[in-house]
Amino acid sequence: MLSVNGEREPSSASDKLISGEDSVEACTSKKWQAKIFCIEWLGQTLASLCWIASVLTYGITSAGDWLQLCAASAWLVANIASALTDQKP
């Protein structure tokens, strides 16, 4: 909600579930707990875990399999690091 002078007024918890702006603020907040519950972070982390599981399920039989495992692991590490590091100055 906007006040008379154009600034945002504090919103209720139910407003945050509806508003896209508030979800973006939560995803870019400094708190890692807020970030790990964002759909973007959860989706990418789940995808990297599935990729790792796929490589391990089919077996590592060639250099390409090792590269796939390294890529999936790097993606997972990057996701974890993004949740733990501050994004705002």
C-alpha positions as protocol buffer text, in pm:
chain_id: "A"
residue {
  index: 1
  type: MET
  ca { x: 0 y: 0 z: 0 }
}
residue {
  index: 2
  type: LEU
  ca { x: 114 y: 352 z: -73 }
}
residue {
  index: 3
  type: SER
  ca { x: 75 y: 634 z: 176 }
}
residue {
  index: 4
  type: VAL
  ca { x: -9 y: 990 z: 80 }
}
residue {
  index: 5
  type: ASN
  ca { x: 357 y: 1083 z: 28 }
}
residue {
  index: 6
  type: GLY
  ca { x: 420 y: 783 z: -202 }
}
residue {
  index: 7
  type: GLU
  ca { x: 609 y: 562 z: 44 }
}
residue {
  index: 8
  type: ARG
  ca { x: 510 y: 202 z: 115 }
}
residue {
  index: 9
  type: GLU
  ca { x: 323 y: 140 z: 435 }
}
residue {
  index: 10
  type: PRO
  ca { x: 398 y: -177 z: 631 }
}
residue {
  index: 11
  type: SER
  ca { x: 187 y: -459 z: 495 }
}
residue {
  index: 12
  type: SER
  ca { x: 36 y: -758 z: 668 }
}
residue {
  index: 13
  type: ALA
  ca { x: 160 y: -1115 z: 627 }
}
residue {
  index: 14
  type: SER
  ca { x: -137 y: -1198 z: 404 }
}
residue {
  index: 15
  type: ASP
  ca { x: -42 y: -913 z: 168 }
}
residue {
  index: 16
  type: LYS
  ca { x: 310 y: -1054 z: 135 }
}
residue {
  index: 17
  type: LEU
  ca { x: 173 y: -1384 z: 11 }
}
residue {
  index: 18
  type: ILE
  ca { x: -12 y: -1206 z: -268 }
}
residue {
  index: 19
  type: SER
  ca { x: 231 y: -934 z: -375 }
}
residue {
  index: 20
  type: GLY
  ca { x: 507 y: -1018 z: -620 }
}
residue {
  index: 21
  type: GLU
  ca { x: 718 y: -727 z: -499 }
}
residue {
  index: 22
  type: ASP
  ca { x: 730 y: -863 z: -147 }
}
residue {
  index: 23
  type: SER
  ca { x: 838 y: -1207 z: -266 }
}
residue {
  index: 24
  type: VAL
  ca { x: 1122 y: -1049 z: -464 }
}
residue {
  index: 25
  type: GLU
  ca { x: 1228 y: -858 z: -152 }
}
residue {
  index: 26
  type: ALA
  ca { x: 1228 y: -1182 z: 48 }
}
residue {
  index: 27
  type: CYS
  ca { x: 1436 y: -1360 z: -217 }
}
residue {
  index: 28
  type: THR
  ca { x: 1697 y: -1085 z: -214 }
}
residue {
  index: 29
  type: SER
  ca { x: 1699 y: -1030 z: 161 }
}
residue {
  index: 30
  type: LYS
  ca { x: 2008 y: -1084 z: 372 }
}
residue {
  index: 31
  type: LYS
  ca { x: 1852 y: -1368 z: 567 }
}
residue {
  index: 32
  type: TRP
  ca { x: 1935 y: -1710 z: 427 }
}
residue {
  index: 33
  type: GLN
  ca { x: 1621 y: -1858 z: 579 }
}
residue {
  index: 34
  type: ALA
  ca { x: 1403 y: -1631 z: 365 }
}
residue {
  index: 35
  type: LYS
  ca { x: 1602 y: -1707 z: 53 }
}
residue {
  index: 36
  type: ILE
  ca { x: 1586 y: -2086 z: 76 }
}
residue {
  index: 37
  type: PHE
  ca { x: 1206 y: -2076 z: 73 }
}
residue {
  index: 38
  type: CYS
  ca { x: 1191 y: -1884 z: -256 }
}
residue {
  index: 39
  type: ILE
  ca { x: 1064 y: -2092 z: -546 }
}
residue {
  index: 40
  type: GLU
  ca { x: 1364 y: -1992 z: -760 }
}
residue {
  index: 41
  type: TRP
  ca { x: 1619 y: -2118 z: -509 }
}
residue {
  index: 42
  type: LEU
  ca { x: 1424 y: -2434 z: -428 }
}
residue {
  index: 43
  type: GLY
  ca { x: 1375 y: -2517 z: -797 }
}
residue {
  index: 44
  type: GLN
  ca { x: 1740 y: -2477 z: -887 }
}
residue {
  index: 45
  type: THR
  ca { x: 1860 y: -2669 z: -584 }
}
residue {
  index: 46
  type: LEU
  ca { x: 1617 y: -2954 z: -653 }
}
residue {
  index: 47
  type: ALA
  ca { x: 1724 y: -2963 z: -1019 }
}
residue {
  index: 48
  type: SER
  ca { x: 2092 y: -2986 z: -925 }
}
residue {
  index: 49
  type: LEU
  ca { x: 2022 y: -3263 z: -674 }
}
residue {
  index: 50
  type: CYS
  ca { x: 1823 y: -3457 z: -935 }
}
residue {
  index: 51
  type: TRP
  ca { x: 2109 y: -3415 z: -1183 }
}
residue {
  index: 52
  type: ILE
  ca { x: 2357 y: -3552 z: -929 }
}
residue {
  index: 53
  type: ALA
  ca { x: 2124 y: -3843 z: -849 }
}
residue {
  index: 54
  type: SER
  ca { x: 2084 y: -3918 z: -1218 }
}
residue {
  index: 55
  type: VAL
  ca { x: 2459 y: -3934 z: -1277 }
}
residue {
  index: 56
  type: LEU
  ca { x: 2508 y: -4159 z: -975 }
}
residue {
  index: 57
  type: THR
  ca { x: 2214 y: -4382 z: -1072 }
}
residue {
  index: 58
  type: TYR
  ca { x: 2337 y: -4442 z: -1427 }
}
residue {
  index: 59
  type: GLY
  ca { x: 2695 y: -4482 z: -1310 }
}
residue {
  index: 60
  type: ILE
  ca { x: 3019 y: -4307 z: -1387 }
}
residue {
  index: 61
  type: THR
  ca { x: 3173 y: -4487 z: -1681 }
}
residue {
  index: 62
  type: SER
  ca { x: 3343 y: -4212 z: -1878 }
}
residue {
  index: 63
  type: ALA
  ca { x: 3507 y: -3872 z: -1853 }
}
residue {
  index: 64
  type: GLY
  ca { x: 3177 y: -3713 z: -1962 }
}
residue {
  index: 65
  type: ASP
  ca { x: 3005 y: -3863 z: -1659 }
}
residue {
  index: 66
  type: TRP
  ca { x: 3264 y: -3704 z: -1432 }
}
residue {
  index: 67
  type: LEU
  ca { x: 3210 y: -3370 z: -1605 }
}
residue {
  index: 68
  type: GLN
  ca { x: 2833 y: -3403 z: -1556 }
}
residue {
  index: 69
  type: LEU
  ca { x: 2885 y: -3477 z: -1187 }
}
residue {
  index: 70
  type: CYS
  ca { x: 3123 y: -3182 z: -1148 }
}
residue {
  index: 71
  type: ALA
  ca { x: 2878 y: -2947 z: -1324 }
}
residue {
  index: 72
  type: ALA
  ca { x: 2583 y: -3057 z: -1110 }
}
residue {
  index: 73
  type: SER
  ca { x: 2790 y: -3033 z: -792 }
}
residue {
  index: 74
  type: ALA
  ca { x: 2916 y: -2685 z: -884 }
}
residue {
  index: 75
  type: TRP
  ca { x: 2557 y: -2575 z: -945 }
}
residue {
  index: 76
  type: LEU
  ca { x: 2454 y: -2707 z: -603 }
}
residue {
  index: 77
  type: VAL
  ca { x: 2747 y: -2536 z: -429 }
}
residue {
  index: 78
  type: ALA
  ca { x: 2665 y: -2208 z: -607 }
}
residue {
  index: 79
  type: ASN
  ca { x: 2303 y: -2230 z: -490 }
}
residue {
  index: 80
  type: ILE
  ca { x: 2408 y: -2290 z: -132 }
}
residue {
  index: 81
  type: ALA
  ca { x: 2662 y: -2006 z: -148 }
}
residue {
  index: 82
  type: SER
  ca { x: 2400 y: -1767 z: -287 }
}
residue {
  index: 83
  type: ALA
  ca { x: 2173 y: -1840 z: 8 }
}
residue {
  index: 84
  type: LEU
  ca { x: 2450 y: -1778 z: 259 }
}
residue {
  index: 85
  type: THR
  ca { x: 2598 y: -1459 z: 115 }
}
residue {
  index: 86
  type: ASP
  ca { x: 2456 y: -1107 z: 142 }
}
residue {
  index: 87
  type: GLN
  ca { x: 2315 y: -968 z: -180 }
}
residue {
  index: 88
  type: LYS
  ca { x: 2244 y: -615 z: -57 }
}
residue {
  index: 89
  type: PRO
  ca { x: 2517 y: -364 z: 30 }
}
